[in-house]
Amino acid sequence: MTTAQPNARIVLQQCLSAKLMVQPATEDEDAKYVHIERGLVVYVCFLQGANMDYIEKMVKAALNTRLSSTENGKLVSILDLPGDVLIIPQATLGGNLKGKVMQYHRNIKKEEGETLYQAFVDLCAQTVQGHETARQCSVKAGTYGNRQVLSMDTNGPFTHLIEF
């Protein structure tokens, strides 16, 4: 029995706060960062075969999955919490171990991945803005194709991988 290969992956990580460097320092400028408070960090990876048809499913999964605890312990989505969202492009989620080396042959081409990533970020922002409870929350995003530095205070070891 063969298993179908995924075309996209997201990893969801709850956080108390997170800060991501989106532009390294240069001789003329300090490094630039985006910051969120309590919320959700979403790592996104597109593999070969991914297309715009996946974006809506991925956004729904990221924003509607009940992973966040309220004060009384009830699990709610990030929209219903409400909480901030930090989206990070993470091409390394497409890697496969071969011997002692990671290979990334199944990753999507950079230009296609960047287009899909931007569509994912835009739909997340639109969804948050359109949700009554989450409207005051922020959606921040990392820079596609760049190495980024992340600092995060996690809210428990709640890391979830979802494949599409």
DABEL-V826445 format. One record per residue. N is the residue number from 1. RES is the residue in three letters. SS is DSSP state (hx for helix, st for strand, lp for the rest). Layout:
n=N res=RES ss=SS
n=N res=RES ss=SS
This chain:
n=1 res=MET ss=lp
n=2 res=THR ss=lp
n=3 res=THR ss=lp
n=4 res=ALA ss=lp
n=5 res=GLN ss=lp
n=6 res=PRO ss=lp
n=7 res=ASN ss=lp
n=8 res=ALA ss=st
n=9 res=ARG ss=st
n=10 res=ILE ss=st
n=11 res=VAL ss=st
n=12 res=LEU ss=st
n=13 res=GLN ss=st
n=14 res=GLN ss=st
n=15 res=CYS ss=st
n=16 res=LEU ss=st
n=17 res=SER ss=st
n=18 res=ALA ss=st
n=19 res=LYS ss=st
n=20 res=LEU ss=st
n=21 res=MET ss=st
n=22 res=VAL ss=st
n=23 res=GLN ss=st
n=24 res=PRO ss=lp
n=25 res=ALA ss=lp
n=26 res=THR ss=lp
n=27 res=GLU ss=lp
n=28 res=ASP ss=lp
n=29 res=GLU ss=lp
n=30 res=ASP ss=lp
n=31 res=ALA ss=lp
n=32 res=LYS ss=st
n=33 res=TYR ss=st
n=34 res=VAL ss=st
n=35 res=HIS ss=st
n=36 res=ILE ss=st
n=37 res=GLU ss=lp
n=38 res=ARG ss=lp
n=39 res=GLY ss=st
n=40 res=LEU ss=st
n=41 res=VAL ss=st
n=42 res=VAL ss=st
n=43 res=TYR ss=st
n=44 res=VAL ss=st
n=45 res=CYS ss=st
n=46 res=PHE ss=st
n=47 res=LEU ss=st
n=48 res=GLN ss=lp
n=49 res=GLY ss=lp
n=50 res=ALA ss=lp
n=51 res=ASN ss=lp
n=52 res=MET ss=hx
n=53 res=ASP ss=hx
n=54 res=TYR ss=hx
n=55 res=ILE ss=hx
n=56 res=GLU ss=hx
n=57 res=LYS ss=hx
n=58 res=MET ss=hx
n=59 res=VAL ss=hx
n=60 res=LYS ss=hx
n=61 res=ALA ss=hx
n=62 res=ALA ss=hx
n=63 res=LEU ss=hx
n=64 res=ASN ss=hx
n=65 res=THR ss=lp
n=66 res=ARG ss=lp
n=67 res=LEU ss=lp
n=68 res=SER ss=st
n=69 res=SER ss=st
n=70 res=THR ss=lp
n=71 res=GLU ss=lp
n=72 res=ASN ss=lp
n=73 res=GLY ss=lp
n=74 res=LYS ss=lp
n=75 res=LEU ss=st
n=76 res=VAL ss=st
n=77 res=SER ss=lp
n=78 res=ILE ss=hx
n=79 res=LEU ss=hx
n=80 res=ASP ss=hx
n=81 res=LEU ss=hx
n=82 res=PRO ss=lp
n=83 res=GLY ss=lp
n=84 res=ASP ss=st
n=85 res=VAL ss=st
n=86 res=LEU ss=st
n=87 res=ILE ss=st
n=88 res=ILE ss=st
n=89 res=PRO ss=st
n=90 res=GLN ss=lp
n=91 res=ALA ss=hx
n=92 res=THR ss=hx
n=93 res=LEU ss=hx
n=94 res=GLY ss=hx
n=95 res=GLY ss=lp
n=96 res=ASN ss=st
n=97 res=LEU ss=st
n=98 res=LYS ss=st
n=99 res=GLY ss=lp
n=100 res=LYS ss=lp
n=101 res=VAL ss=st
n=102 res=MET ss=st
n=103 res=GLN ss=st
n=104 res=TYR ss=lp
n=105 res=HIS ss=lp
n=106 res=ARG ss=lp
n=107 res=ASN ss=st
n=108 res=ILE ss=lp
n=109 res=LYS ss=lp
n=110 res=LYS ss=hx
n=111 res=GLU ss=hx
n=112 res=GLU ss=hx
n=113 res=GLY ss=hx
n=114 res=GLU ss=hx
n=115 res=THR ss=hx
n=116 res=LEU ss=hx
n=117 res=TYR ss=hx
n=118 res=GLN ss=hx
n=119 res=ALA ss=hx
n=120 res=PHE ss=hx
n=121 res=VAL ss=hx
n=122 res=ASP ss=hx
n=123 res=LEU ss=hx
n=124 res=CYS ss=hx
n=125 res=ALA ss=hx
n=126 res=GLN ss=hx
n=127 res=THR ss=hx
n=128 res=VAL ss=hx
n=129 res=GLN ss=hx
n=130 res=GLY ss=hx
n=131 res=HIS ss=lp
n=132 res=GLU ss=lp
n=133 res=THR ss=lp
n=134 res=ALA ss=lp
n=135 res=ARG ss=lp
n=136 res=GLN ss=lp
n=137 res=CYS ss=lp
n=138 res=SER ss=lp
n=139 res=VAL ss=st
n=140 res=LYS ss=st
n=141 res=ALA ss=st
n=142 res=GLY ss=lp
n=143 res=THR ss=lp
n=144 res=TYR ss=lp
n=145 res=GLY ss=lp
n=146 res=ASN ss=lp
n=147 res=ARG ss=lp
n=148 res=GLN ss=lp
n=149 res=VAL ss=lp
n=150 res=LEU ss=st
n=151 res=SER ss=st
n=152 res=MET ss=st
n=153 res=ASP ss=st
n=154 res=THR ss=st
n=155 res=ASN ss=st
n=156 res=GLY ss=st
n=157 res=PRO ss=st
n=158 res=PHE ss=st
n=159 res=THR ss=st
n=160 res=HIS ss=st
n=161 res=LEU ss=st
n=162 res=ILE ss=st
n=163 res=GLU ss=st
n=164 res=PHE ss=lp
